[in-house]
Amino acid sequence: MSSIQLPIVRPTRPPWNKGRIVGQKRPLQPRQVWAIRARLELAGSQRNLVLFNLAIDSKLRGCDLVRLKVADLVVAGAVQNRVSVIQSKTGRPVKFEVSESTRRSIFEWVTSPAMLGRRFLFPSRLHASSHLSTRQYARLVRKWVSIIGLEPCGYGTHSLRRTKAALIYQKTGNLRAVQLLLGHTKVDSTVRYLGIELDDALSIAEKIDL
């Protein structure tokens, strides 16, 4: 008797991106920034407030943000208003400004009992790590956007990195300035990162009258 071979049936897996928003994450709007900041202040979460404020001001990648040391920002007992760090991705220095409100929250955090003898600005609560991990940071960002009613899949750590940069570009149209602030080596990278389209360029050109 001949045997009948049945076709192999493999279970189908749903696409990895089903139900997710892929591509660039949206920057936050100013009102959303203030909403998250107000929630963190009301919750009395000093570390998370500093993390959020500094993420917006510094425009650093998450891997560089979580590795910031107290000595990077605090010199002779004062929080610096301009800071320079070496980017882990490019090995090149990038400078950023620290706003007054952020400096105030940093000072309150580094002088708190929880930071006594700490080297990293964002120490991890896990004994296996000396500082907050990028995964923990990403979870916090998802939590922050959720508490103000935003869809977490549309936002991520790069949302915070892009927020101030996108606002600066909208107000000035100065790509070179944004490139320097983001630490990009090529302006093309800045164009792609901000998602600038032809309509944006034309809008800027229309404001110039010769």
N, C-alpha and C positions, 0 to 999 in steps of 0.2 A: 504494500500500500504506500503510495507516495504521500509525503507529508506536505502540508500546506503552510507556507511561510506567511505569517501575517506582518503587515507593515509595522515598523517600530513607531510607537506613539510616545513622544516626549512631552512632558508637562510644559505648557507654555508659561513663561514668566512675564508678569506685567512689565512694561517699559520702566526703566529706572527713574525716568523723569515724569512719570504719570502723576498728574496733580501738583506738579511743582512748577514754579516760575524759574526758568533757566536764563542765563545771560547776565548782563549787568544788573546789580542791585540798585534800587532807587536811592537817591540821596534823601535825607530828611528835609522837611520844610521848617523854616524858623519856628512856627507855632508848635510843631511836633517836638522840636528840640526843647523848647520851654516847657512843654507838657511833661516830657520824660524827666527833665531836671527837677521840676516841681514835685513829682512823685518820689524821686530819690531823696530830696530834701525832707519831705514829710515823713518818709520812712526812716530817716536818720542813718542812712547807709553811707558812711563817710567814704569807704574805699570805692564803692561803686559810683558815687558822685564824682570823685576825682577821676576815675577811669573814663567815665562818660565825657566829662568836661575836657579832659586831655586828649581823648580820641578826636573830638571835634576840632580843638585848637591845633593839635600837632599834625593832623592829616597823615599820620604814620600808618604803615601796614600793621596788622595785628601782631605779627611776629616781633616787630621792633617795639611796639607799644608795651607789650607785657614784660619785656626785658629791661625796661627803664629802671635805672637805679636812683636812689635818693640823691646821690652825689651828682647825678646828671642835671638835676634841677635846683638843688639847694646848695648854695655856696655861702660860707660864713654866716649861717643861720638865716639866710634870706632866699626866697624863691626867685629865680632869675626870670626876667621878662622875655629873654631870647635864649634859646637853647639849640645846641648843635649835637647831632648824634650820627653815628655811622650806620648806614642801612645794611642790613644783613644780606639783602638780595643783590645789591649792586656794589657793596663795599665802598660806596661814595658817601661823603657827608651831606646832610640836609639840615637846614635851619628852620626853626618854627618859632612863632610868637606864643606867649602864654598870657592870656587876658587876665585882667585884674581879678575877676570873680574866680577864675581857675586857680590863680596864685593863692587866693585866700583859702579855697577848699584844700589845696595841696598842703599849705602850712598847718591848717587844723588837723589834717590827716597825719602828717609826719611827726607832729608833736603829741599825738595821742598815745596812750599807754600801749595800744595794740602794735605800734610801730617801734617800740623800744628795742634797739639793737638790730633792727632789720636793715638789710642791705638793698633789697629790691623794693621799688615803690609799690608793687602789687604782689605781696607775698601770697603764696598759695596756702589754702587751708588744709591741703593734703601734705602729709609728712614726706611723701616720696618726691616732691618737687619744691624747689626753692622759690619759684614765682608762678603766678597764674599761667595756665597753658592757653594756647590759642583756641583750643576746643572749649575750655571753660568760658573764655571771653565770648566766643560765638554763641554759646548758650545764654549768656547774660544779655547779649544784644537781642536775641529772639524774645527773651522775657520782657525786655524794656519796650519793644515795639508792640508787643501783645497787650501790655497794660494800658496803652492809650488807644487800643482798638484797631491797630494796623495788622495786616496779614503777615505773619512771620516769614512765609516763604518768599515774599517780595523784597525782604531786607536782609542785610548781613553786616559783617564787620566792615566791608568796603563801603557800605552806606554811610557810615560815620566818617570814613576817610574822604569820601567824595562830597560830603555835605557843605563844608565851608569853601572848598575849591570850586564847586558848582556855583555857589552864590557869588563868589568873587568874579568868576567868569561872566555871570549874568549881568553884574553891575558894571564891569569894566571892559569886557571883551578882550582882556589882555592875556593871551595864551602863554606868552613867555613868562609872565609872573606866575601863573598857575603851574607851569612846567617846573619852575624853580622850587615852588612851595611843595610840590608832590615829589620832588627828587627824581623826575624822569630824565633820562639821558637824551631822549629825542622828543621833539614837539609832536611828532606823529603819534607817539604813545599817549600823550596828553589828549590829543584830538579823539582817539579811540576811547580813552578812559572816560572822558566827559560825554561821549556819545554825540559829538557835535555834527550836525547835518548842514546841508547847503542852506536851508531856510534860516538857520542860526547865523550863518556867515552873512547872508543877505540882510538880515535884520540889523546886524552891526554896521554894515556898509551904508545902510539907509540913514543912519544917524550922523554920518560924516558928510558935511556940506562944504564943498570947496568953491 
